[in-house]
Amino acid sequence: MRSLAATLLLSSVSLALRAQTVPAPVPDNGVFTLKEIGHAIADPTPQAGRTMPSVANAPPDDGQWTMPSKNYASTRFSSQSEITPQNAKDLKVDFTFSLAVNKGQEAAPIIADNTLFVVTAYPNYVYALDLTKPGAPLKWIFAPKPAPASQGLACCDVVNRGGSYDKGKFIFDTLDGQVIALDAKTGTALWRVRLLNLSEGETMTMAPTVANGRVYVGNSGGEMGVRGWISALDEDNGKLVWKAFNTGPDKDVLIGADFKPFYDSERGADLGVKSWPPEAWKIGGGSVWGWVTYDAELNTLYHGTGNPGPWNAAQRPGDNKWTAGIFARDPATGAAHWFYQTSPHDEHDYDGINEQILLDMPFQGTMRKVLIHFDRNGFLYVIDRKSGQVLSADPFGPTNWARGIDLTTGQPIVNPEKSTRQGEDVRDICPTASGAKDWNPSSFSPDTGLLYIPHENMCMDKMDVKVNYIAGTPYVGAEVHMKPGPGGNRGELTAWDPVGRRPVWGIKENFPIWSGTVVTAGGLVFYGTMDGWFKAVDAHTGALAWRFKVDSGIISQPVSYRGPDGHQYIAVLSGVGGWSGAVVSGPVDPRDGTAALGMVNVMSDLPKYTTAGGTLYVFSLPH
Amino acid sequence: MCSRFLIETAVISVLALSGCGKGADSTTSSQSLATARDSTADVIDSALDPGVDHSLVTSNPHAATLLENPEAVQTGMRLFAQYNCNGCHSNGGGGMGPDLMDDEWIYGGRLEQIHQTIVQGRPNGMPSWGGKIPDEQIWQITAYVRSMSLPATLAAQNGPTPSQRPAPLPRDVDQDAGWAAPEDATNHYTTTTKGP
């Protein structure tokens, strides 16, 4: 046995180090302002029309919520209006359901055919609850039993971002890369395919997009040296229709005659090979772990690509195409239409995988079909989605890695002071590796014309170090210590006017906001916090209308639906975790600031506020 | 102490153990179980050892070379980064893999058990390194991994990056490595987290 003296010594050391506090924030003048670095090719012309999604991409609300993004336009806008800023104070829990998994729950509940479907974090249980009966009893459980080894390959907790309902099927994927279509009535598998090679470090965490008879999925593993790809499967049988890689020769990337990028920097043969050191593209990342958006109006698919690997940028000189950018592709063939690289030669883990919201918006005196993308790199891009031209790029979070985006070339004006160098600890880079905003989706209300952006206010110190590629192990090569951004609040909800290119109101949160938002016709925005508050705020003013403390922090996607009884319900999953919450849900020691890829440095106090959990909550007004 | 005697004895017999701790009045059948285990010389991975005194462990002579050996932990620290162990376990705080700087050992914290975990891999995501890198290096990584949670290593931490000055392993390092309950009244496995 260890001697008593040694025991006491260890205890006192533990207590001293566990009391480690969150580092001081980056000073206010450490980042650039919107006025300093925001750019647009023309002044706003709000009189030219009202900002709306098209009917093809956002058909009239049927009260269901069949896909995480609500509709193809990804507005996450619910037409339900029973709950308002005036009566929200009366909201009550209608029922709860334990997910039986205490890991980060990032999924959106899916509501279709009077049934509520939920996919959990690993081991990716699927629950179907009957909404027609009191207490929403269980209809069925499906346990896909993914390979346990996949847990050790997922960079940032064993999350899953949800499934989709279409034509009687519930379609989802698993951490070990199975894509499964269930009979929504019975929970039996109609088809089931496995797409990954675990020994190469691939996993799957994204929510599949189901549209036009196809299921679009992609891999995760940007921290493992995977080669990123997106695939289309036949919705009826799971057979592969096409697969496009995001690095390598044009034929693999499905770049051909139809490829007409807007900027010169994206033109040239086999840039996916030539913009890398020899062979590095084979382990270069560019995964598709975020949102894939189907544009029913223009019959185009948009998806972001993840960070290049390794994080140590010195090991991959070049632009590292086609990582950290946005592709537009033909949904039927995968053929690329255009690409825009948001972070060429990314040095900061600025994946381009965040959501795109498809809107018709006034610009330069006419209505333009735009894609709005809130990048990890801190810029909110408004992009003409036919051509790939960036119309405006404005910072929505703390930003100092670039002095803006040059809209004649599309290139970021890189701030050399925040460029990384191998072996040197570069301080106070903003935003941090997880971005000014991560994967958790924004919403848009056609009533207010505002975007509701749940995001982060965090920066980092980053030291690149040499890393060896060993298949199936992390390929990162960086020591990161994150810290709060200016002001010290680590999160913020920003209501953004895309036409006027400005924030209208904001709510500062202590912790980064890792949940999505949903906005309703009743004039409320719902979101959750990592310390476990579920909140409703006035969509016009941001005034708090109601809040409820749930069992564990919230990092999921709330939804709004009309129940079988005709009343409006709000559903959300609790269950803290994910990259930012790994210090609670994972086997992580808060004394190591570099743990969880440097996230623990800025989240070491989260265990004081919440514990792991995982519960479905459904709220309604008394009726 | 009885357990100190054990770690310094390369060959352990059941009879030598029988006078030690809770197993003093073992039945004949449990002794035969223990004999079978001893003869296979397997490393025990579980803290549950039916019919046998809990302190029964085999002792690999290789582990002894790591004790009081500053070079072993230094080399281990270098290899820990070289083979991307830090990609999952960070500098002991974990992330994709479990943290290594606390006193909880899922698969046992004795040097042989740590070595075995690295050699064999574990089902929830730990790769198997046996046969892929020299066994000598696996032992050095073992030494560094064990050093991360030593009081002396933790005390040397200055700032938010721990385990940079790993203390050499003391001679009694294997005597309480997270699988046997401590005998004294102080439960040092307990931590208290205060609210905000």
Interface residues (C-beta under 8 A of the other chain):
Chain A: M1 R2 L4 A6 T7 L8 L9 L10 S11 V13 S14 L15 L17 R18 Q20 P23 P148 A149 S150 Q151 G152 L153 A154 C155 C156 E223 V465 V467 N468 I470 G472 T473 P474 Y475 V476 E479 H481 A582 G586 P587 V588 D589 P590 R591 D592 G593 T594 A595 A596 L597 V600 N601 D605 P607 K608 Y609
Chain B: M1 S3 A81 Q82 Y83 N84 G87 C88 S90 N91 G92 G93 G94 G95 M96 G97 P98 D99 M101 D102 D103 P123 N124 G125 M126 P127 P151 L154 A155 Q157 G159 P160 T161 P162 S163 D172 Q175 D176 A180 P182 E183 D184 T186 H188 T191 T193 K194 G195 P196
